[in-house]
Amino acid sequence: MVDIREVPEADIDRALELAYLVFHDRPEKAARERHHALLLRCDRIGAYDGDVLVGFMAAHDLRLSVPGADLPCPGLTFVCVAPTHRRRGVLTGMMTRMMRRAGEAGRPIAALWASEAAIYGRFGYGGATTGATVEIDSTRPLALRIDPDRRPLRLVDPEDAVDVIGPFHEAARAGRPGRPGRSPERWRDEWLTEQDEEDEELSPPRIIVLGDPGEPIAGYVIYRTKPADDGGAARSPGLVRVDELEADTPAVAAALWECVAALDLTGKVSAWGRPADDPLLHFAADRDQVRVTAQFPALWLRLLDVRAALTARSWAAPVELVLEVHDARLPDNAGRFRLKAGPHGATYGHADGPADLALDVRELAACYLGGTRITELVAAGLVQEHTPGAAAALDDALRTPVLPHTGDEF
């Protein structure tokens, strides 16, 4: 009999060893110490077979930007089950405990990054944001269709970076759904570590900001570099890896992209996890020079309390519909409900009449931030439209000025 319970601080190292086993990882001492410190700050749920830890799940205490609001949101991480205990309900037990605890704490949503996309849909998670990998051929100057902002650029010491760029990041986060807030610890341990955990050849982080001296910054870029590979015929140029670029105008973004594309001794810029509607993809003059090389589901979202989640967010247009929601894991979310929403708020309560739309909570989660269209899910056979035009009306109400996006993997 497997017992699902909290994992005490004394068992954190055991939990890490289980995670390293499952994810086929052998991190160095510094990375292990960072992981241990991270888990000290997380809620921790484990599955114990007697005294043996056979399953583990941790949750960051995050706040996530949603349209018009900022909601408490557990961010799941280190989810793992021992190979000896797969397909025995261990993950289901841990997930059920997490969802119940989050609901009791008044957290209406939860989020994760899926290591295996096939797993989490059955727990009601839907892919709510999309990321793109963008590469720039920087062997020649970056060709642009707009004039870059010519205010000064300056380097910032990583020790001072949180104070300089943190407020700008927080303001930018509020303007795009799907972005977790960052504590000073997350800045230090995830974004500004001296050594990159995945590639030891990369430089320490470099931070460049744009703005007149004495004035608030107008944007920043965090990047790392890797020298050219001189070995053999398949010589690769020096690399600039852009970890984050934020700008308050397209002209500022153009200046920052132009800067990193012009760094000496490099020939390629790679930016993982950019938004699918990145302005760079429009103001780049040569799309053979600036290419999207990958596109993928990023943040997965779960609506733990559908009523609280829907009434907390803002709405772009009026809508009134009866939704028939299916939720196999959380029965309180299931049933027929009348959603009446608009620019002045929303109500959501039980309804007796016929449903205009029928959908699983997974599909509702995918659409919640505005990144997936209900009409696309109707066309895919995943949502049933009983009243013609209902899906389009809900799409109009859910629409956001920019697509939801985050590069904060956890």
Secondary structure, DSSP 8 states (H G I E B T S, - for coil): -EEEEE--GGGHHHHHHHHHHHTT----HHHHHHHHHHHHTSEEEEEEETTEEEEEEEEEEEEEEETTEEEEEEEEEEEEE-GGGTTSSHHHHHHHHHHHHHHHTT--EEEEE-SSHHHHGGGT-EE--EEEEEEEETTS---BSS----S-EEEE-HHHHHHHHHHHHHHHHHTSTT-B---HHHIIIIIS-SS-SS-TTS---EEEEES-TTS--SEEEEEEEE--B-SSSS-B--EEEEEEEEESSHHHHHHHHHHHHT-TT--EEEEEEEETT-THHHHBS-TTTEEEEEEEE-EEEEESSHHHHHHHS--SS-EEEEEEEE-SS-GGG-EEEEEEEETTEEEEEE--S--SEEEEHHHHHHHHTSSS-HHHHHHTTSSEESSTTHHHHHHHHH--SS--------
